[in-house]
Amino acid sequence: METTDRFRLVPLDRAEAQSAEIPSLDPATGRVLLAAEHLVHIFDLDGEGKLRPVAVVWPGAEIDPGYDNAEVAHVVADPKGRGFAAATLVPARFAEDRGRVVLLDTQTGAVLDWAPTGFNPDCVVFTADAERLLIANEGEPAFAPAGTPRRPDGSRRVIDPVGSLSVVELDLSGPSPRIAGTEEIVPSFEPSGEIRVHPGVPMARDLEPEYIAVLGDRAWVSLQENNAIMTLDARTGLPTAIHPLATIDQRIDPGGRKGINIDTVVRSMPMPDMIAVAEIGGRTVLITANEGDDRGDWGDPDAPRGDRARAARLVELGRMDPDAARGIERLRVCAFTGDTTGDGLIDVPHAFGTRSVSVWDAETFELIGDTGSAFEEEMAARAPEWFNANHGRPGSAGARSDTRGPEPEGLAFAEIDGEPLVFVGLERPGAVAIVSLAELASPKVVGFCVSAEDGDFAPEGLVFVPAEVSPTGGPLLIVAFEGSGTIVVYRIERVGG
């Protein structure tokens, strides 16, 4: 395909941090915070875009010696630049022990205060007035501890905590911020056939809040495994509705054939991970990175709430129409949706994730635009050796074609010279796409960086640094790469200008 780049990413500096996941920028000091495994790294970002290590914090060990194995899942700096940040901690026994939220001093890294959350706090954001925090507690299932008696069928027992939301009130009246109080809210909605809920699991327990985007008094929460988005009153954290996302007929490479073949149309569920909200052209829109994460192989007695299977396997089990599986035999699809005729056989298989970025109307949840097969096509044209590869593994090109492909996971919205853009991390092959939203109905790739060629794999979190707050005077993108354990600062340049 012909590439038409209008932007490019130029690496300025790179630092190492094992399992680097989520970066954030303190707008007051220009310091970069990075959630990485059990730690929060703090860097100074200088006028040349170089990262200088300032402090490394082990917040779990700081608040409780018995909590030192907790993973830092997310970190976000105060958007008003008051010198603190919030981070969420997920304990090793994430389905049995509640998480924590901690407040950190961005100058010293000192823990200022902490409080309990729900189970598996995956994301924390500030409300628009920056007076409180909203936390998405994913509540993922896990196996019961070793030694727990198995079920009568021999399978391991599963612990499945509720997914919930935490509202954290901040006390900003003193010399340092404190937590004034917390409230945990468990969404409760009537069952709906439109919401993807796992068979035999109550809807309230099956919901898994993943990521939160805030605009004014409203918030939107991705429910990845449920292929839905929940709306909130951001002032109270109270859910107002759950909206199922439409499926998209997507052209993909389903795997199982030699070479790259992006030629099979499959009904696909977006199932977004990170989301953003923006006002573009007078319209409020949601932008979603459609990763399509699932809960494991269906039918495996040792898979917590397993829900996927290869199409060919479902045919063998008498659960899918053989004609429906033709050409996608190896593709992993949903094991319990797609029976449109009511005869007990799946006749329209549903793939996990659309391998794309979508734009939705934030009011009606109408699908406005989608990048389609652009990400797979760009990788095929630019770096076929990394096409749908597996976290930088040599010789693994195509290994993920039968399972969610490139997996767009993280994103960052930006405006540069008045043009709305979104930067998208493609987790599996190792790449960052730049997508223009100038035409909402037709988002276009206008830049593409194959980070795998520089040894940077599995981009997880991204943060855009506008020129007006950038220490270099120009716009920057900071990307955390979980697979390679690196954080990279990129200069954003216009091609030919």
C-alpha positions as CSV (number, residue, x, y, z in Angstrom):
1,M,0.0,0.0,0.0
2,E,1.1,3.6,-0.5
3,T,2.0,5.4,2.7
4,T,1.1,9.0,3.2
5,D,2.8,10.1,6.4
6,R,2.2,13.7,7.5
7,F,3.7,13.2,11.0
8,R,6.6,11.2,12.3
9,L,7.9,10.3,15.7
10,V,11.6,11.0,16.4
11,P,13.0,9.4,19.5
12,L,14.9,11.8,21.8
13,D,15.6,9.7,24.8
14,R,15.0,6.3,26.3
15,A,15.2,5.0,29.9
16,E,14.8,1.5,31.3
17,A,12.2,0.5,33.8
18,Q,11.1,-3.1,34.1
19,S,7.5,-3.7,33.0
20,A,7.0,0.0,32.1
21,E,3.2,0.5,31.9
22,I,1.6,3.9,32.4
23,P,3.4,7.3,32.1
24,S,2.0,10.7,33.3
25,L,3.3,14.3,33.2
26,D,3.2,16.8,36.0
27,P,2.3,20.0,34.2
28,A,3.8,22.2,37.0
29,T,7.2,20.7,37.2
30,G,7.5,18.9,33.8
31,R,8.3,15.7,35.7
32,V,7.4,12.4,34.3
33,L,5.9,9.6,36.5
34,L,5.9,6.0,35.4
35,A,4.1,3.1,36.8
36,A,6.3,0.0,36.4
37,E,5.7,-3.3,38.2
38,H,5.9,-2.6,41.9
39,L,7.4,0.9,41.5
40,V,6.8,4.5,40.5
41,H,9.7,6.0,38.7
42,I,10.0,9.8,38.6
43,F,12.1,11.6,35.9
44,D,13.0,15.2,35.1
45,L,12.3,16.0,31.5
46,D,14.7,18.6,30.2
47,G,14.8,21.1,27.3
48,E,16.3,18.5,25.0
49,G,13.7,15.9,25.8
50,K,16.1,13.9,28.0
51,L,14.9,11.9,31.0
52,R,16.9,12.3,34.2
53,P,16.0,9.9,37.0
54,V,15.0,11.7,40.2
55,A,13.4,9.1,42.5
56,V,12.1,5.5,42.6
57,V,9.2,4.8,44.9
58,W,7.9,1.5,46.2
59,P,4.5,2.6,47.4
60,G,3.3,-0.8,48.5
61,A,6.2,-1.3,50.8
62,E,5.8,2.3,52.1
63,I,2.2,1.8,53.2
64,D,2.5,-1.8,54.5
65,P,5.4,-4.2,54.6
66,G,2.9,-7.0,53.8
67,Y,1.8,-5.1,50.7
68,D,5.2,-4.9,49.1
69,N,4.3,-7.3,46.2
70,A,1.5,-5.0,45.0
71,E,1.7,-3.9,41.4
72,V,1.4,-0.2,40.5
73,A,-1.4,-0.5,37.9
74,H,-1.8,3.2,37.0
75,V,-0.5,6.6,37.9
76,V,-1.8,10.1,37.1
77,A,-0.4,13.5,38.0
78,D,-2.7,16.3,39.3
79,P,-3.8,18.2,36.2
80,K,-3.7,21.5,38.1
81,G,0.0,21.1,38.9
82,R,-0.3,21.1,42.7
83,G,2.7,18.8,43.1
84,F,1.0,15.4,43.7
85,A,-0.1,12.4,41.9
86,A,-2.4,9.4,42.5
87,A,-1.5,5.8,41.8
88,T,-3.4,2.5,42.2
89,L,-1.9,-0.7,43.7
90,V,-3.1,-4.2,42.9
91,P,-2.0,-6.9,45.3
92,A,-0.7,-10.3,44.2
93,R,-4.0,-12.0,45.4
94,F,-6.0,-9.5,43.4
95,A,-9.3,-11.4,43.5
96,E,-9.1,-11.9,47.3
97,D,-7.5,-8.7,48.6
98,R,-8.7,-5.2,47.9
99,G,-6.5,-2.7,46.2
100,R,-5.2,0.7,47.3
101,V,-4.9,4.2,46.1
102,V,-2.0,6.3,47.2
103,L,-1.1,10.0,46.9
104,L,2.5,10.8,46.0
105,D,4.6,13.9,46.2
106,T,5.9,14.5,42.7
107,Q,9.0,16.3,44.0
108,T,10.2,13.7,46.5
109,G,8.1,10.6,45.7
110,A,6.9,10.5,49.4
111,V,3.6,8.8,50.1
112,L,1.3,11.4,51.4
113,D,-1.8,9.3,52.1
114,W,-3.6,6.1,51.0
115,A,-6.9,4.4,51.2
116,P,-8.5,1.1,50.2
117,T,-10.3,0.6,46.9
118,G,-12.3,-2.2,45.3
119,F,-10.7,-5.3,43.7
120,N,-8.1,-4.8,41.0
121,P,-8.1,-1.0,40.6
122,D,-7.0,-0.7,37.0
123,C,-7.3,3.0,36.3
124,V,-7.5,6.3,38.3
125,V,-8.4,9.7,36.9
126,F,-9.1,13.1,38.3
127,T,-12.5,14.7,37.9
128,A,-12.7,17.8,35.7
129,D,-12.5,20.1,38.8
130,A,-9.6,18.0,40.2
131,E,-11.3,17.8,43.6
132,R,-11.8,14.0,43.6
133,L,-10.6,10.8,42.0
134,L,-12.6,8.2,40.1
135,I,-11.2,4.6,40.0
136,A,-12.2,1.7,37.9
137,N,-11.9,-1.5,39.9
138,E,-11.9,-4.3,37.3
139,G,-12.7,-7.2,39.6
140,E,-11.1,-9.8,37.4
141,P,-11.6,-13.5,38.3
142,A,-8.8,-15.7,39.4
143,F,-8.2,-19.3,40.6
144,A,-8.8,-20.1,44.2
145,P,-5.6,-20.6,46.2
146,A,-3.6,-23.9,45.8
147,G,-5.1,-26.6,48.0
148,T,-8.7,-25.4,47.7
149,P,-10.9,-28.4,46.9
150,R,-11.7,-28.7,43.2
151,R,-15.3,-28.7,41.8
152,P,-17.1,-32.0,41.3
153,D,-16.0,-31.9,37.6
154,G,-12.4,-31.7,38.6
155,S,-11.9,-28.0,37.5
156,R,-10.3,-25.5,39.8
157,R,-12.6,-23.2,41.8
158,V,-12.7,-19.5,40.7
159,I,-12.9,-16.4,42.8
160,D,-14.8,-13.7,41.0
161,P,-15.0,-10.4,42.9
162,V,-17.4,-7.7,41.8
163,G,-16.3,-5.0,39.5
164,S,-16.9,-1.6,41.0
165,L,-16.1,2.1,41.0
166,S,-14.4,4.1,43.8
167,V,-15.0,7.8,44.4
168,V,-12.2,9.4,46.4
169,E,-12.7,12.8,48.0
170,L,-9.6,14.9,48.3
171,D,-8.8,17.3,51.1
172,L,-6.7,20.0,49.5
173,S,-7.0,22.6,52.4
174,G,-3.7,21.7,54.2
175,P,-0.1,21.9,53.3
176,S,-0.3,18.6,51.5
177,P,-3.3,16.7,49.9
178,R,-5.1,14.1,51.9
179,I,-7.9,11.6,51.3
180,A,-11.0,12.9,53.0
181,G,-13.1,9.8,52.2
182,T,-13.9,7.0,49.8
183,E,-17.0,5.4,48.5
184,E,-17.2,2.1,46.6
185,I,-20.1,1.8,44.1
186,V,-21.1,-1.5,42.6
187,P,-23.0,-1.0,39.3
188,S,-26.4,-2.6,39.4
189,F,-28.4,-3.0,36.2
190,E,-31.1,-5.3,35.0
191,P,-29.8,-8.1,32.7
192,S,-29.9,-7.2,29.1
193,G,-29.5,-9.5,26.1
194,E,-27.5,-6.8,24.3
195,I,-24.8,-6.7,26.9
196,R,-22.2,-9.4,26.6
197,V,-22.4,-11.3,29.9
198,H,-20.9,-14.7,30.5
199,P,-23.4,-17.5,30.8
200,G,-24.4,-18.3,34.3
201,V,-22.8,-15.2,35.8
202,P,-24.9,-12.4,37.3
203,M,-24.5,-9.2,35.3
204,A,-23.5,-7.1,38.3
205,R,-20.6,-9.6,39.0
206,D,-19.7,-10.0,35.4
207,L,-19.0,-6.3,34.7
208,E,-15.3,-5.3,34.6
209,P,-14.7,-1.6,34.6
210,E,-11.4,-1.0,32.7
211,Y,-10.7,2.6,31.8
212,I,-12.3,6.0,32.5
213,A,-12.5,9.2,30.4
214,V,-13.9,12.4,31.9
215,L,-15.4,15.6,30.4
216,G,-17.1,18.1,32.6
217,D,-19.7,16.5,34.8
218,R,-19.8,13.2,32.8
219,A,-17.6,10.2,32.7
220,W,-17.4,7.1,30.4
221,V,-16.1,3.7,31.5
222,S,-15.0,1.0,29.1
223,L,-16.3,-2.5,30.0
224,Q,-13.9,-4.4,27.8
225,E,-15.0,-8.0,28.4
226,N,-18.6,-7.0,28.1
227,N,-18.2,-5.0,24.8
228,A,-19.9,-2.0,26.4
229,I,-19.4,1.4,27.8
230,M,-20.9,2.6,31.1
231,T,-21.8,6.3,31.7
232,L,-21.4,8.0,35.0
233,D,-22.3,11.2,36.8
234,A,-18.7,12.3,37.4
235,R,-19.6,14.4,40.4
236,T,-20.9,11.4,42.3
237,G,-19.5,8.4,40.5
238,L,-23.0,6.9,40.2
239,P,-23.6,4.9,37.0
240,T,-26.4,6.2,34.8
241,A,-26.5,3.6,32.0
242,I,-24.7,0.8,30.2
243,H,-24.5,1.0,26.4
244,P,-23.6,-2.0,24.2
245,L,-21.3,-1.3,21.4
246,A,-22.2,-2.4,17.9
247,T,-20.3,-5.1,16.2
248,I,-18.2,-4.2,13.1
249,D,-17.7,-6.3,10.0
250,Q,-13.9,-6.1,9.8
251,R,-11.4,-7.3,7.2
252,I,-8.6,-9.1,8.9
253,D,-5.9,-11.7,8.6
254,P,-7.4,-14.6,10.6
255,G,-4.3,-16.7,10.5
256,G,-3.9,-20.3,9.4
257,R,-2.4,-19.6,5.9
258,K,1.1,-18.9,4.7
259,G,2.0,-15.3,4.3
260,I,-0.1,-12.2,5.1
261,N,-3.7,-12.4,4.0
262,I,-5.8,-9.4,5.1
263,D,-8.8,-10.5,3.1
264,T,-11.4,-12.2,5.4
265,V,-14.4,-10.2,6.7
266,V,-15.4,-11.2,10.2
267,R,-18.0,-9.8,12.5
268,S,-16.0,-8.4,15.3
269,M,-16.7,-6.9,18.8
270,P,-14.7,-3.7,19.6
271,M,-14.2,-4.6,23.3
272,P,-12.1,-1.4,24.0
273,D,-9.4,-1.0,26.5
274,M,-8.4,2.6,26.8
275,I,-10.8,5.3,25.8
276,A,-10.7,9.1,25.3
277,V,-13.4,11.8,25.1
278,A,-13.1,14.9,23.1
279,E,-15.0,17.8,21.6
280,I,-14.4,17.8,17.8
281,G,-16.3,20.1,15.4
282,G,-18.9,20.8,18.0
283,R,-19.6,17.2,18.7
284,T,-18.7,15.1,21.8
285,V,-17.1,11.9,20.7
286,L,-15.6,8.8,22.3
287,I,-12.4,7.4,20.8
288,T,-11.7,3.7,21.6
289,A,-8.7,1.4,21.2
290,N,-10.3,-1.9,20.4
291,E,-8.0,-4.5,22.0
292,G,-10.6,-7.2,22.5
293,D,-9.2,-8.9,25.6
294,D,-11.0,-12.1,26.7
295,R,-10.9,-14.4,29.6
296,G,-9.3,-17.5,28.1
297,D,-10.1,-20.7,26.3
298,W,-13.7,-21.9,26.7
299,G,-14.1,-25.5,27.7
300,D,-10.7,-25.5,29.5
301,P,-11.7,-26.7,33.0
302,D,-8.8,-24.5,34.4
303,A,-9.8,-21.3,32.7
304,P,-11.6,-18.7,34.8
305,R,-14.8,-17.9,33.0
306,G,-13.2,-19.0,29.7
307,D,-15.1,-17.6,26.7
308,R,-13.1,-18.2,23.5
309,A,-12.4,-21.1,21.2
310,R,-11.1,-21.7,17.8
311,A,-13.8,-21.8,15.2
312,A,-12.8,-25.3,14.1
313,R,-13.1,-26.6,17.7
314,L,-16.6,-25.2,18.0
315,V,-17.5,-27.1,14.9
316,E,-16.1,-30.3,16.4
317,L,-18.2,-29.7,19.5
318,G,-21.4,-29.2,17.5
319,R,-21.7,-25.6,18.5
320,M,-21.0,-23.9,15.2
321,D,-22.3,-24.2,11.7
322,P,-19.4,-25.7,9.6
323,D,-20.1,-23.1,6.8
324,A,-19.7,-20.3,9.3
325,A,-16.2,-21.5,10.2
326,R,-14.9,-21.8,6.6
327,G,-11.8,-19.7,6.2
328,I,-11.5,-18.8,9.9
329,E,-10.9,-22.3,11.3
330,R,-7.9,-21.2,13.5
331,L,-9.4,-17.9,14.5
332,R,-10.4,-17.6,18.2
333,V,-14.0,-16.4,18.5
334,C,-16.6,-16.1,21.2
335,A,-17.9,-19.5,22.2
336,F,-21.4,-18.3,23.2
337,T,-22.6,-15.5,20.9
338,G,-23.6,-15.5,17.3
339,D,-26.5,-17.8,17.1
340,T,-28.8,-15.6,15.1
341,T,-31.3,-18.3,14.1
342,G,-32.0,-19.8,17.5
343,D,-31.0,-23.3,16.4
344,G,-28.2,-23.7,19.0
345,L,-25.5,-23.3,16.4
346,I,-23.3,-20.2,16.0
347,D,-23.8,-19.0,12.4
348,V,-22.2,-15.6,12.7
349,P,-18.9,-15.9,14.6
350,H,-17.8,-12.9,16.7
351,A,-14.1,-12.2,16.8
352,F,-12.5,-10.4,19.8
353,G,-11.5,-6.9,19.1
354,T,-11.7,-5.1,15.8
355,R,-8.0,-4.4,15.5
356,S,-8.8,-0.8,15.0
357,V,-9.7,2.6,16.6
358,S,-13.3,3.6,16.6
359,V,-15.1,7.0,17.0
360,W,-18.5,7.0,18.6
361,D,-21.1,9.6,19.4
362,A,-20.9,10.1,23.1
363,E,-24.6,10.8,23.4
364,T,-26.1,8.1,21.2
365,F,-23.2,5.6,21.0
366,E,-23.7,5.6,17.2
367,L,-20.5,4.4,15.4
368,I,-19.2,7.4,13.5
369,G,-16.0,6.1,12.0
370,D,-13.4,3.3,12.3
371,T,-9.8,2.8,11.0
372,G,-10.8,-0.6,9.5
373,S,-7.9,-2.8,8.5
374,A,-5.5,0.1,8.3
375,F,-3.2,-1.0,11.2
376,E,-2.7,-4.5,9.8
377,E,-2.1,-3.0,6.3
378,E,0.4,-0.5,7.6
379,M,2.4,-3.2,9.3
380,A,2.3,-5.5,6.3
381,A,3.6,-2.7,4.1
382,R,6.2,-1.2,6.4
383,A,7.5,-4.1,8.5
384,P,6.1,-7.5,7.5
385,E,8.7,-9.2,9.7
386,W,6.8,-7.7,12.7
387,F,3.3,-8.2,11.3
388,N,1.0,-9.5,14.1
389,A,4.1,-10.6,15.9
390,N,4.2,-11.6,19.6
391,H,5.9,-9.0,21.8
392,G,9.1,-8.8,19.9
393,R,9.8,-12.5,19.6
394,P,12.1,-13.1,16.7
395,G,10.4,-15.1,13.9
396,S,6.9,-14.7,15.4
397,A,5.4,-12.7,12.5
398,G,1.8,-13.7,12.1
399,A,1.7,-15.5,15.5
400,R,-1.2,-13.3,16.7
401,S,-3.3,-13.3,13.5
402,D,-5.6,-15.8,15.0
403,T,-5.9,-14.0,18.3
404,R,-6.7,-10.3,18.2
405,G,-4.0,-9.3,15.7
406,P,-2.1,-6.2,16.5
407,E,-4.1,-5.4,19.7
408,P,-4.5,-1.6,19.8
409,E,-4.5,-1.0,23.5
410,G,-3.3,2.5,24.6
411,L,-4.2,5.8,23.1
412,A,-3.6,9.5,23.7
413,F,-5.7,12.3,22.1
414,A,-4.0,15.5,20.9
415,E,-4.5,18.6,18.9
416,I,-1.6,19.9,16.8
417,D,-2.1,23.1,14.9
418,G,-5.9,22.7,15.2
419,E,-5.9,19.1,13.8
420,P,-7.4,16.4,16.1
421,L,-5.1,13.4,16.3
422,V,-4.9,10.2,18.3
423,F,-1.8,8.3,19.0
424,V,-2.3,4.5,19.3
425,G,-0.1,1.8,20.7
426,L,-0.2,-1.5,18.9
427,E,0.8,-3.9,21.6
428,R,1.7,-7.1,19.8
429,P,3.9,-6.0,16.8
430,G,5.4,-3.0,18.6
431,A,4.3,0.1,16.8
432,V,2.6,3.5,17.4
433,A,0.1,4.8,14.8
434,I,-0.9,8.4,14.4
435,V,-4.5,8.8,13.3
436,S,-6.1,12.0,12.1
437,L,-9.7,12.7,13.2
438,A,-10.1,15.7,10.9
439,E,-12.9,13.7,9.2
440,L,-14.6,11.8,12.0
441,A,-16.4,9.4,9.6
442,S,-13.1,8.5,8.0
443,P,-10.2,8.4,10.5
444,K,-6.9,8.1,8.6
445,V,-3.4,6.9,9.5
446,V,-1.1,9.9,8.9
447,G,2.0,8.6,10.6
448,F,3.4,5.3,11.7
449,C,6.4,4.4,13.9
450,V,7.5,0.7,14.1
451,S,9.1,0.8,17.5
452,A,10.0,-2.8,17.3
453,E,12.8,-1.9,14.9
454,D,14.4,0.1,17.8
455,G,13.9,-2.7,20.3
456,D,10.9,-1.2,22.0
457,F,8.1,-3.7,22.4
458,A,4.5,-3.8,23.7
459,P,3.5,-0.2,24.0
460,E,1.1,0.1,26.9
461,G,0.5,3.7,28.0
462,L,1.0,7.0,26.1
463,V,0.9,10.6,27.2
464,F,0.8,13.6,24.8
465,V,2.8,16.7,25.9
466,P,1.4,19.9,24.2
467,A,4.0,22.4,23.0
468,E,2.8,25.0,25.5
469,V,3.8,22.9,28.5
470,S,6.7,21.0,26.8
471,P,10.2,21.7,28.1
472,T,11.5,21.5,24.5
473,G,9.0,24.0,23.2
474,G,7.5,21.5,20.8
475,P,4.9,18.7,21.1
476,L,6.1,15.4,22.5
477,L,4.8,11.9,22.9
478,I,5.9,9.7,25.9
479,V,5.3,6.0,25.5
480,A,5.8,3.2,28.0
481,F,6.8,-0.2,26.5
482,E,5.9,-3.0,28.9
483,G,7.6,-5.8,26.8
484,S,11.0,-4.2,26.5
485,G,10.8,-2.3,29.9
486,T,11.5,1.0,28.3
487,I,10.1,4.5,28.3
488,V,10.7,6.6,25.2
489,V,10.3,10.4,24.6
490,Y,9.4,11.2,21.0
491,R,9.4,14.5,19.2
492,I,6.4,14.9,17.0
493,E,7.3,16.4,13.6
494,R,5.4,17.3,10.6
495,V,6.7,15.6,7.5
496,G,8.1,18.3,5.2
497,G,7.6,21.1,7.7
